[in-house]
Amino acid sequence: MQSKQVDIVIGVKNVSKSFGDNHVLNDFTLDVFKGENIVVLGKSGSGKSVLIKCIIGLMKQDKGDINVLGKSVADLSSDELDQLRSKVGFLFQSNALYDSMTVRENLEFPLRRHGKSLSQSEMDMAVQQALESVGLAHTENMMPSELSGGMKKRIAIARTLILKPEIILYDEPTTGLDPITGKGISELILEIQRKFNTSSIIISHDMHCVKIVANRIVMLIDGECYKIGTYEELSHSDDQRIREFFD
């Protein structure tokens, strides 16, 4: 029992979050284990993005506990929270690349922000390795405006990878991409999990992506952890509230 406890990298216990009368999360509980991809599935406005913002301390839950890599997020000082975030990569739905910076400068930014004292040659190597990991080694001097939608997403993933995070949170990683490009990004997420043994929470409406990347799926319904299972298990459920996501 103790060994399994050590493997929990994110522990969300009885978490609730409301905005006025809107109860977005209601006694939500979830454990994420080392090396697994968890997909959070729910309707628009069901609280998926609020959940991951609470996990990295961008929002504070009203009640309950969130533990990330052995630390209670609510108890951390701003410096401690910043240190924790350097181990947790966050892929924004919009990619959040800086338009005025080259690809290289975008990738160097988190290294400088988190105070990594690297020599220029070490920084060059980190940038090169991150770009190679997403199959875009030739793009370092390009501007974001020169990249396709799929390339921007890959660069955003590379920027997340450059700090070698233990956990990655993906917010709608395939939104706005055509099916072929979206499949490529889904397969990249799987490749990153296998290569770096990352633990991830993935928010997605794209059931093709969900089928490819998910070890387990969490159904977020009425603010609660309604059901957890594999794609195979949930896609064969008789529960109509679950079935509507798979039909």
Backbone torsions as a table, in degrees:
resi	resn	phi	psi	omega
1	MET	NA	-41.4	-178.5
2	GLN	-62.6	-40.3	-177.8
3	SER	-64.2	-36.7	178.4
4	LYS	-66.8	-37.2	179.4
5	GLN	-59.0	-40.5	-180.0
6	VAL	-62.8	-30.1	-175.9
7	ASP	-78.6	-6.7	179.0
8	ILE	-79.3	116.5	-179.0
9	VAL	-96.6	-26.3	173.6
10	ILE	-132.9	125.1	176.2
11	GLY	-122.3	115.2	178.1
12	VAL	-110.9	118.9	-173.1
13	LYS	-127.7	116.3	174.1
14	ASN	52.4	44.9	-176.9
15	VAL	-87.3	131.7	175.1
16	SER	-125.9	144.9	177.4
17	LYS	-148.9	124.9	-179.8
18	SER	-124.3	151.7	170.0
19	PHE	-121.9	98.0	-172.9
20	GLY	64.7	-124.4	-179.9
21	ASP	-88.4	-1.3	-178.3
22	ASN	-90.2	104.2	-179.6
23	HIS	-86.6	95.7	-172.6
24	VAL	-77.7	-47.6	175.0
25	LEU	-117.8	135.0	-173.7
26	ASN	-134.0	95.0	177.6
27	ASP	59.1	43.6	-174.7
28	PHE	-81.2	131.7	-179.8
29	THR	-131.7	135.2	-179.9
30	LEU	-160.5	137.5	170.3
31	ASP	-112.5	133.4	175.1
32	VAL	-111.7	127.1	-175.6
33	PHE	-96.8	156.4	-179.5
34	LYS	-55.2	128.3	173.8
35	GLY	82.0	8.7	-179.6
36	GLU	-111.0	152.4	172.8
37	ASN	-100.6	117.6	176.0
38	ILE	-106.0	128.0	173.1
39	VAL	-101.5	131.7	174.1
40	VAL	-100.5	118.6	-175.1
41	LEU	-113.9	130.3	178.2
42	GLY	-172.1	165.4	179.7
43	LYS	-69.3	164.1	176.0
44	SER	-57.9	134.9	179.3
45	GLY	80.4	9.4	-176.5
46	SER	-83.5	-8.0	176.0
47	GLY	110.6	9.6	-176.7
48	LYS	-63.4	-49.8	-179.3
49	SER	-68.1	-35.1	177.1
50	VAL	-61.4	-39.8	179.8
51	LEU	-58.9	-50.4	-176.3
52	ILE	-72.8	-27.4	175.1
53	LYS	-68.2	-35.6	175.3
54	CYS	-67.4	-37.7	-178.3
55	ILE	-62.0	-37.2	-179.5
56	ILE	-100.9	12.4	172.3
57	GLY	78.1	15.0	174.3
58	LEU	-75.8	-24.7	172.2
59	MET	-130.8	155.7	178.2
60	LYS	-110.8	129.7	178.0
61	GLN	-67.6	154.9	177.7
62	ASP	-75.5	-37.9	175.6
63	LYS	-152.7	166.8	-178.2
64	GLY	96.7	176.4	-175.7
65	ASP	-123.4	140.5	172.8
66	ILE	-125.4	121.5	-177.6
67	ASN	-118.5	123.1	-179.6
68	VAL	-123.7	122.1	-179.6
69	LEU	50.5	42.8	175.0
70	GLY	83.2	3.4	-178.5
71	LYS	-119.8	136.6	176.0
72	SER	-77.0	113.7	-172.2
73	VAL	-58.8	-40.4	-176.5
74	ALA	-65.4	-23.1	-176.2
75	ASP	-91.5	-2.2	-173.7
76	LEU	-84.3	142.5	170.9
77	SER	-72.4	170.1	-178.8
78	SER	-63.1	-37.0	177.7
79	ASP	-65.9	-42.6	179.1
80	GLU	-66.5	-37.1	178.3
81	LEU	-65.7	-40.4	178.0
82	ASP	-63.4	-39.5	178.6
83	GLN	-65.5	-41.2	177.8
84	LEU	-64.5	-41.7	-178.0
85	ARG	-63.9	-23.6	177.3
86	SER	-68.6	-16.3	178.1
87	LYS	-100.8	-2.0	-178.2
88	VAL	-123.9	109.3	178.3
89	GLY	-81.1	141.3	-179.8
90	PHE	-126.4	117.0	178.1
91	LEU	-98.8	108.5	-178.4
92	PHE	-72.4	148.0	178.1
93	GLN	-58.4	-35.8	-176.9
94	SER	-86.6	0.1	-176.1
95	ASN	76.7	-37.2	175.7
96	ALA	55.5	38.2	172.9
97	LEU	-78.4	148.8	177.5
98	TYR	-84.4	115.8	-174.3
99	ASP	-62.5	-29.1	-175.5
100	SER	-86.1	-2.6	-179.0
101	MET	-109.1	148.2	172.0
102	THR	-69.1	169.7	175.5
103	VAL	-55.7	-46.4	179.2
104	ARG	-56.9	-47.5	-178.0
105	GLU	-65.3	-36.1	176.0
106	ASN	-61.7	-39.4	-178.7
107	LEU	-76.3	-32.6	178.7
108	GLU	-71.8	-25.1	-173.8
109	PHE	-55.0	-51.2	-179.7
110	PRO	-64.0	-30.8	177.8
111	LEU	-64.2	-42.7	179.1
112	ARG	-71.7	-40.2	-176.1
113	ARG	-63.9	-38.3	-177.9
114	HIS	-92.1	17.5	170.2
115	GLY	65.5	30.2	176.7
116	LYS	-73.9	113.2	-179.2
117	SER	-85.6	85.0	-179.2
118	LEU	-109.4	147.6	171.4
119	SER	-72.2	165.7	-179.6
120	GLN	-60.7	-38.2	-179.6
121	SER	-68.0	-36.2	176.8
122	GLU	-67.1	-38.3	177.9
123	MET	-67.0	-41.1	177.2
124	ASP	-58.6	-42.7	-179.0
125	MET	-67.0	-41.1	179.5
126	ALA	-62.7	-42.6	178.2
127	VAL	-62.7	-46.7	-178.2
128	GLN	-61.7	-44.8	-179.4
129	GLN	-63.7	-41.8	-179.9
130	ALA	-64.3	-42.1	179.5
131	LEU	-67.6	-39.1	177.5
132	GLU	-64.0	-34.3	-179.6
133	SER	-63.5	-26.3	-179.9
134	VAL	-109.4	10.6	174.8
135	GLY	73.8	27.2	-177.7
136	LEU	-132.2	46.0	-175.5
137	ALA	-61.8	-20.6	-173.6
138	HIS	-90.9	3.6	-168.5
139	THR	-102.8	4.7	-166.6
140	GLU	-60.6	-27.4	-178.7
141	ASN	-99.2	6.1	179.6
142	MET	-83.0	157.7	174.8
143	MET	-95.8	152.5	178.8
144	PRO	-53.3	-33.4	-179.4
145	SER	-65.4	-17.8	-179.7
146	GLU	-90.7	-2.9	-174.7
147	LEU	-100.0	147.6	172.6
148	SER	-74.5	170.5	179.3
149	GLY	-58.4	-42.6	179.4
150	GLY	-67.5	-37.0	178.5
151	MET	-67.4	-41.1	177.3
152	LYS	-58.8	-42.3	179.7
153	LYS	-63.4	-42.6	179.0
154	ARG	-64.2	-39.2	178.1
155	ILE	-65.9	-39.4	177.5
156	ALA	-62.7	-38.1	176.3
157	ILE	-67.0	-41.3	178.3
158	ALA	-60.3	-41.0	179.4
159	ARG	-64.7	-35.3	176.2
160	THR	-67.6	-39.3	-176.4
161	LEU	-72.3	-22.8	-169.1
162	ILE	-64.2	-24.6	177.3
163	LEU	-89.0	4.4	-179.5
164	LYS	52.8	57.9	-176.5
165	PRO	-69.9	151.2	174.1
166	GLU	-83.3	-27.2	-178.2
167	ILE	-128.3	140.7	172.7
168	ILE	-126.8	132.2	175.8
169	LEU	-108.8	117.9	-177.7
170	TYR	-107.2	121.6	178.0
171	ASP	-103.2	104.4	179.1
172	GLU	49.2	62.5	-172.8
173	PRO	-65.8	-18.4	-177.6
174	THR	-112.6	5.4	180.0
175	THR	-60.5	133.8	177.1
176	GLY	82.7	0.6	-179.9
177	LEU	-102.1	149.6	175.7
178	ASP	-69.1	161.0	-173.8
179	PRO	-55.9	-38.8	-178.0
180	ILE	-69.4	-44.5	178.2
181	THR	-64.9	-41.1	178.3
182	GLY	-60.5	-39.2	177.6
183	LYS	-64.3	-39.4	178.7
184	GLY	-63.1	-40.9	178.7
185	ILE	-67.6	-40.1	178.1
186	SER	-61.2	-43.3	179.2
187	GLU	-67.6	-32.1	176.4
188	LEU	-66.3	-41.2	177.5
189	ILE	-59.1	-41.6	178.9
190	LEU	-66.8	-40.8	179.7
191	GLU	-64.2	-40.8	178.2
192	ILE	-63.2	-42.2	177.4
193	GLN	-58.7	-46.3	-177.3
194	ARG	-69.0	-40.9	-174.0
195	LYS	-75.5	-40.4	-172.8
196	PHE	-110.7	-0.4	-179.0
197	ASN	54.6	39.5	178.1
198	THR	-75.0	155.3	171.3
199	SER	-107.1	134.2	-174.0
200	SER	-136.3	146.8	165.1
201	ILE	-112.1	126.8	-176.9
202	ILE	-120.4	122.7	173.8
203	ILE	-96.9	125.4	-177.7
204	SER	-156.0	145.1	169.4
205	HIS	-100.9	-9.2	-173.4
206	ASP	-84.1	103.5	-173.5
207	MET	-68.6	-23.8	174.3
208	HIS	-66.3	-43.0	176.8
209	CYS	-63.1	-46.6	-178.3
210	VAL	-56.7	-45.1	-177.7
211	LYS	-63.2	-36.7	-177.7
212	ILE	-74.2	-45.3	-165.9
213	VAL	-95.0	-22.3	-166.7
214	ALA	-80.8	126.1	163.0
215	ASN	-80.0	-42.6	173.9
216	ARG	-138.0	152.6	178.2
217	ILE	-118.7	135.0	176.3
218	VAL	-107.6	122.7	176.3
219	MET	-88.7	112.9	178.2
220	LEU	-97.8	102.3	-176.8
221	ILE	-130.6	131.7	-177.8
222	ASP	54.5	34.5	177.2
223	GLY	77.3	0.4	-175.3
224	GLU	-111.6	159.1	170.3
225	CYS	-78.0	87.7	-168.9
226	TYR	-70.0	-40.0	-178.2
227	LYS	-162.4	144.5	174.2
228	ILE	-124.9	136.2	176.8
229	GLY	-173.4	177.7	174.7
230	THR	-78.4	167.4	176.6
231	TYR	-56.7	-44.4	-178.5
232	GLU	-60.1	-46.2	-178.2
233	GLU	-64.7	-48.0	-175.2
234	LEU	-73.5	-33.2	-179.6
235	SER	-68.5	-17.9	177.8
236	HIS	-104.6	12.3	-179.1
237	SER	-69.2	147.1	175.5
238	ASP	-88.4	-7.9	-178.1
239	ASP	-73.5	118.4	-175.0
240	GLN	-62.2	-31.8	-179.4
241	ARG	-68.0	-26.6	175.4
242	ILE	-87.5	-42.2	-175.5
243	ARG	-57.1	-36.0	-174.2
244	GLU	-62.5	-20.6	176.9
245	PHE	-78.1	-23.8	-172.9
246	PHE	-105.2	-15.2	-177.1
247	ASP	-79.5	NA	NA
